[in-house]
Amino acid sequence: MKPAIWCGVAMVGALGIGMSTDGLRPIVNPKVRVSGLDIHDSAVSGSLLGQFRTSISAYLWVQSDLYLHNGVQMRPLTEAEIKSGHEVMNSANDGHEKLHNDVVTTVIPPKERDFRGIFGDVERATSAWKNMKNHTHNDPSQSLPLFRLMTWLDPSFIDGWTTGAMVIARDHSGLATGKAVDFLKEGLAENPESIDILTSIAYLELTRRKNINAAVSYLEKARGLGWAHRASMPVNEREAFENTYRWLALCYRDLGRRQDVITVCQEGLSLFSDDKVLPRLLDGAMKGEKGPGKASDDAKALRDDEEEEHEH
Amino acid sequence: MSARIRIYRALARGVVLESLRRKDLWVVAILGLLIMLTSGVLGFFGTSGLQMFIKDLGVTVLGAFATILAILTSSRVLPDEIKQRTLYPLLSRPITRLDLLVGKFIGSVLVSWIAFLMLSVMMAVALVTFKVGFEPIMLQYLLAKMMGLAVVCAVSIAFSAFMTPAAASTLSFILAFCSSMIVRALTVGYAGADDVSKWGFKALNAVIPQFSLFDLGSRAANLNWGLVPMWVIGFLFCYMVLYCSAMMSLAWLKFRKAAL
């Protein structure tokens, strides 16, 4: 009898704690849902199909990364490794946009960091492994079918759309940029509320086509969506939202819309108070400066800085 | 010596025939057919640019199916003989319990190799259909995988001497598919571990079966990886012999005095 009483007490206690805890509610049940994921919750068949699609597209995502590294498995560094100054196996600067976060290392450690002795040596010889310091990538255009397949299987997979577009646009030609923008627009049709996709289109419009007005229209849309969803947002979308304010301020600066620069910077700083770029732009606008360069170059430089910041 | 070889051959033949009778190899053939059909579905999307992906998928599926069959076959060869009481007529002949163990092990290895080669042929047909090229390292992949399957069989038989077939196969599956993850966790955690834990990590790494060493799939599936040096193949062979001997010794220690 006693165990049953204890079980009952424990269950009531757990229920009480669960009902009184509202800290997890915005995460578990956000007010604004990512539209692409709704189908997973709407019906059993949708949920099962959603799981399958998500799993397969995640598998393809891993495969595309493996393909780029010719089979060498990479992983992000742990917090402890970053603190201890673990060597970063960053990619070489080949003049293209970076295809992945560079705070990575090989899954199989190099000899000097491997305690396994001969087992480590043999694994490095039998697996696809090489020192990936300043590594280069396989021709990413060959992995395009994988991006096409993964976004076809799971159209709500935002990273598939944005990274796929960067791979398409990698050769900097007008044709490639057009194809990349079309690819992103296809993704936007599937995910009309994705800030990441909107800012990616804006980035291409700004840096490749030098079309500031088109970039502004996408960035303003991203700004509006981000503001509406600001309470709960996935990490990738949040990073894209922060970039929205930076790039929008740059565009308004080039268009000579000083008051808009100030408004955008102030709104951005109210959400991202530790941002290092927005205060500079706000200060410049207050002083009436026109800025040191073009928005397209500055946006590209900002993105590069951001990637370097990730590395360190 | 020749008498012993005859005994092993007869026992191994029995395991292969039993596997055929239970239609295990037919299941492999059906799985192979499924692979071909799945490849056909993949062809629907067009395979231009997907050759490496298809090859990688091929070696992954090949390795997984062969490992599953190796575990299912070897984890029940001993318990089934005991359960069906066919062990007694066997042991009434001039056969020691060690002979029985070794014969069953050889039979299990043969079954898993036959299944693996059958699947390999079907996979090769599927890959050729998609005009996916082969490199010489594919032969090394096959050789190393066959050695790895022998280690899988030895581990499963050793477990089956100590526990029920279901428990033995479950534990073997966990080791076969998770040992590489455990080793990864050890290598990541080693730098931050204290001295006692480091000693424990080294001990665990030495004991745990290193199945991932036998998997050349990542080199075989991707481009321009050279052949694995011969000393590595030699090491894998020695590791296979030593680990299989250790596992068989463990199984024998339990089996030699077990009440049947």
Interface residues (C-beta under 8 A of the other chain):
Chain A: L60 Q63 L66 Y67 N70 G71 Q73 T78 A80 E81 S84 H86 V107 I108 P109 R113 D114 F115 R116 I118 F119 G120 V122 E123 A125 T126 S127 A128 N138 S141 Q142 S143 L144 P145 L146 L149
Chain B: F45 G46 S48 G49 L50 M52 F53 D56 A144 V183 R184 T187 V188 Y190 A191 G192 K198 F201 K202 N205 Q210 S212 L213 F214 D215 L216 S218 R219 A221 N222 L223 N224 W225 V228 P229 V232 F235 L236
